[in-house]
């Protein structure tokens, strides 16, 4: 199911479709991600969805909401050394957004502390 959601996300980024329609599809993807069995997949899908909100809508609030949902898993991942790679992916995605558009993603020092 994770692979399917990633492919749908990729398709949405490349098609020129009405943003309202895309917004509905993204909300359905969020709901679908919550039904996934593996928390790791839920986490990865939220990072992909954050990319959709960033690229298609430039919606800071939605991107930060996705990070908040992904952070729940990142907190869990830090307790298990084999999941540490997921935590690093999380931090890399945050740095990616900051690098792409510092004005869009305004991260305050308190939020950086929360991420770490």
C-alpha positions in Angstrom: 0.0 0.0 0.0 2.9 2.3 0.7 4.2 2.0 -2.8 0.8 2.7 -4.2 0.5 5.9 -2.2 4.0 7.0 -3.3 3.1 6.4 -6.9 -0.1 8.4 -6.6 1.8 11.3 -4.9 4.3 11.2 -7.8 1.5 11.3 -10.3 -0.2 14.2 -8.6 3.0 16.3 -8.7 3.4 15.7 -12.4 -0.2 16.3 -13.6 -1.9 19.7 -14.1 -5.1 19.1 -12.2 -7.4 21.4 -10.4 -5.9 22.1 -6.9 -9.3 21.6 -5.2 -9.4 18.1 -6.6 -5.8 17.4 -5.7 -6.5 18.7 -2.1 -9.3 16.1 -1.8 -7.0 13.3 -3.0 -4.3 14.4 -0.6 -6.7 14.3 2.3 -7.7 10.8 1.3 -4.0 9.8 1.2 -3.7 11.1 4.8 -6.7 9.0 5.8 -5.2 6.0 4.0 -1.9 6.4 5.6 -3.5 6.2 9.1 -4.9 2.8 8.2 -1.5 1.3 7.4 -0.3 -1.5 9.6 3.3 -0.5 9.8 4.1 2.7 11.6 7.2 3.1 9.5 5.1 3.3 6.4 2.7 5.8 8.0 5.6 7.9 8.8 7.1 7.8 5.3 3.8 8.6 3.7 3.4 11.7 5.8 6.8 12.9 4.6 5.7 12.3 1.0 2.5 14.1 1.6 4.4 17.0 3.1 6.3 17.2 -0.2 2.9 17.4 -2.0 1.7 20.3 0.1 5.0 22.0 -0.4 5.3 21.6 -4.1 1.6 22.0 -5.1 0.1 24.4 -2.6 3.1 26.0 -0.8 1.0 25.6 2.3 3.3 26.0 5.4 0.6 25.0 7.8 -0.2 21.7 6.1 3.5 20.9 5.7 4.0 21.6 9.5 1.0 19.4 10.3 2.6 16.6 8.3 5.8 17.0 10.2 3.8 16.9 13.5 2.2 13.6 12.5 5.6 12.2 11.3 7.2 13.4 14.5 5.1 11.1 16.6 6.9 8.2 14.8 10.2 9.9 14.9 9.9 10.1 18.7 9.2 6.4 18.7 12.0 5.6 16.3 14.6 7.2 18.5 13.9 4.6 21.2 14.9 1.8 18.8 18.4 2.0 17.3 17.4 0.1 14.1 14.8 2.9 13.4 17.4 5.7 13.8 17.7 5.9 10.0 14.0 7.0 9.9 14.8 9.8 12.4 17.6 11.0 10.1 15.2 10.9 7.1 12.9 13.2 9.1 15.6 15.7 9.9 16.8 15.6 6.3 13.3 16.4 5.0 13.1 19.4 7.3 16.5 20.6 6.1 15.4 20.1 2.5 12.4 22.4 3.0 14.4 25.0 4.7 17.0 24.9 1.9 14.3 25.1 -0.8 12.4 28.1 0.5 13.4 29.8 3.8 10.5 32.2 3.5 7.9 29.5 3.1 9.0 27.3 6.0 9.8 29.7 8.9 11.1 27.4 11.6 11.8 29.0 14.9 14.5 27.8 17.4 11.8 26.2 19.6 10.5 24.1 16.7 14.1 22.9 15.9 14.4 21.8 19.5 11.1 20.0 19.1 12.2 18.3 15.9 15.5 17.1 17.5 
